């Protein structure tokens, strides 16, 4: 899950100012964590407390963390959901197929015994559209498969067969046409390709930033998969952790103690 956080922080300054090149300072001036990180932490805490069958549900944790860390570029529909004013009842799912379900799912792949089912549960509290669920499940599967040691070709085949994403395009080809897209179907396959084409964790992050689009989320999804493929170099993990408050570090330490 730290890979998602690294991608979010690195991509935070490029979300609305795309950088269509692999040549950039990895942690540029004004980098910070955004909603991708906050909601990933919420999912991680949910996964940590679930085996004990006590504690708050995911909805409560999403609300808790988002309110604890406001002004982090939350999506418009999520902000309306958070306010409890716009839908049929407070905190009911809003049929979203936005990429928010995929950006926050990585802890599921590290902590769940049934990543497909728990990815679905992690998505559907807000993103209960089939595309929102598919995006979360596909990313969780890619991470799960990578951490088992599957090579990129096998991960690609599994995700293509099970979740029907087209993963045939290259990073170089995507870079030529790709534009801002906040949907799962317009973010998840591109982010997966950026990870599968990479030769290292940093290479994956550079791929993700270089294609443009919703850069922090593309890089968060890519980073979550690349962490399972390659691990995260110590200098990169240490730098990323330096941006985070203690409450987040405490959660990360429970999930990925080797980084803290």
N, C-alpha and C positions, 0 to 999 in steps of 0.2 A: 504493500500500500504506500510505502514511502516513495516509490517510483511515480505514483500519481501526483503526490505532493511536489516532488521535484519538478515534474512537467508543468504543473500549475504555476509554480513560482517563476520558473524560467519564462513561461509563455504569457505571464500577466501583463507585460508591457507591450506585447505584440497583438493582443486580442483586437484592438481597434486601430492598429497601425502595423499591418502585416509586413513581414520581412521575408521576401521570397528568395532567400539565400541560406546556405548552411554556414555562412561566415558571420558570426556574431559573438559577442561576449556572453558566456553562458549565464551568468547572473549579472544582468545589466543594471544600470542605475534605475532606482525606483521599483525594482522587483518587489513583489509582496505575495503573500498567499491570498487566495480569493475564495469564492463560494465552493469551488471544487474541493479544496482542502477541508473547509469547515464541515461539509456534508459527508466527506469520506471519513472524517473523525467520528461523526455521529453514527455512521453505519458500523464502524469498527467497535464502538462502545456497545452497540446493540448486539453484535455478534459475540462479544465477550461476556455479556450478562445472560444471554439466552440459555446456555447449558444449565444455569442455576435456576431457571424458571422463575425468576423474580426480577424486580426492577422495571423501569419504564419500557414501553413499547417503542418501536422505531419512530412513529409519528411524534411522540413526546420528545424524543431525543433530537430529531431534526429541528423541531421548534426551539428546544432549549439551546442548541448550539448556534442556530441562526440568530436568535435574539441575543445571545451572549457575544456574538461577533457580527454586528450589523454592518451595513455599508460595504459589503464584500462582493458587489456586482451580481447579486442574485437575479435570476431571470424574472421577467414581469409576472408570469403566471404563478411562479413560486411565491413571489412577494404577496400576490393577492391571496394565495392559499394560506400563507403565513398570517395574514391579517384576519382570516376567517370571515371575510365580508362578502366574497364574490360568488360563492357556490352554495349548493343546497343545504349544506350543514357544515359546521366548523371542521376543518381538516379532512374533508372527504377528498378522495382522488379526483383529478380534473382531466383525465383522459389525455394526458400529454404524451407525445412521442418525441419530446426534446431530449437532447443528449445528457441531461442531468442525471438520468438513471444509470447511464454507462460511466459517467465520470466518477461516481461515488461508490461503485460496486466492488472495487478491488479487495477490501477486507474479507468479503464473502469467500473469495477463492482461496485465501490463506487459512480461514478458520472454519469453514463449513464442511460437513461430511456429505452434503448434497448440494453442490454449488448451483446447479440449475434451479432447484426449487427455492433455495434461499435467495438467489439473484432475482427470481420472480417476486418473492416477497419484499425484497429491498426496493424494488421498482414500484410495485403496484400501490403503495400508499400514496403516491402522487402520480406516477407515470403508468397508469393502468391501460393505456392504449397498447395493442399488440406489438407495435413497433418499439415502444418504450421498453417493454418487457424483453423483446428479442435483442435489443441493443445491450441491455444489462447482462443477459444470459450469454451472449456471444463473447463479450469481454471477459466475463468470469471464466468461461470455458477456455479461452485462449491462455489466461493466466494459469489456470489449473493444469492444463496440458503442458505448458512451458515448465512449470516447477517440477513436473514429473520427468523432465528431461527430453520431451518430444522435440524433434528437429523442426525448423520452420516449415518445411514442406508438409509434414504431418499435421501441424497445427492448422495450416492453411486448408488442407483437405477436410479436416474435421469441422472447422467453422463453416466452410462452404457447404458441406453435405448436410450439416445439422441445422444451420441457421440461414442458409441460402443467400449469403452475401457474395457478391462478385469481388474476388480478391486478385484478379488477373492484371490490373493496371500497375504500372511502376510508379515509384515516387516521382521520378523525373517527368513522367507524363501528367500525373495529377497536378504537379506544380504549375503547369502551363495554363490550366483552366480553372483551378479550384478557387472558390470564393467563400465568403462568410455563409455558414449554414449551421443552424443550431439544432437540427433534427438528428435523431439516431441514424437514420438511413443515409444521411448526408455527412456523417462524421465518423461513425464506428468503422466502416470498411476502410476508409482512408487512414485512420489511426492505426488499425491493425497492420495494414501494408507497411506503414512507416516502421513499425517494430520488426516485422518479419524480414524486411530487407536490410536491417542493420547488422553491423559487425560488432557493436558494443553498445553499452547503455547510452553513453554520450552520443554516439552516432544516431541512435534511435531518436533522441530528443532533438537533435539537429535536423533530422528528416522531418519531424513533426512541425517544427517551427517554420521550416522552409517552404512548406506547401501553402501556408497562409490559413485563411478561414478563421474559425473560432479558436485561436491559437492556444490559449491556456487549456481549453478542454481537449483539443486534439492531442496536445502534448501530455496532458494528464492520463488520457487513455493509453497512448503509446507508452508512456513511462511505466504505467502499471504492468503492462505486458513485458516490457524490456527488463524490468527488475527481476521477473521470474526467469527470463532467458539468460541474463548475464550477471545479475547482482548489480549493486551500485558501488562505484569506486568511493573509497573513504573520503576523499576530499570533497566530492560532490554531496554525499550524504551529510557530512559535517556542516557544510555551508548551508544546505537546505534547512537543516534542523535549527540553525541559528536565527532563522526568520520566525520561528514558532514560539508561542507562549507556553508556559509550563503545563497548563491543563491539556494541551494537545500532546506535548512530549510524554506525559504520563500514559496516555492511551497508546501512543506509538510503541513505547517501551514494552507494553504488554503483548503487542502483536508481533513486533520485529525487534526483539531485545538486542540483537547483534549490532544494530545501528545506533543505539543510545548508550 
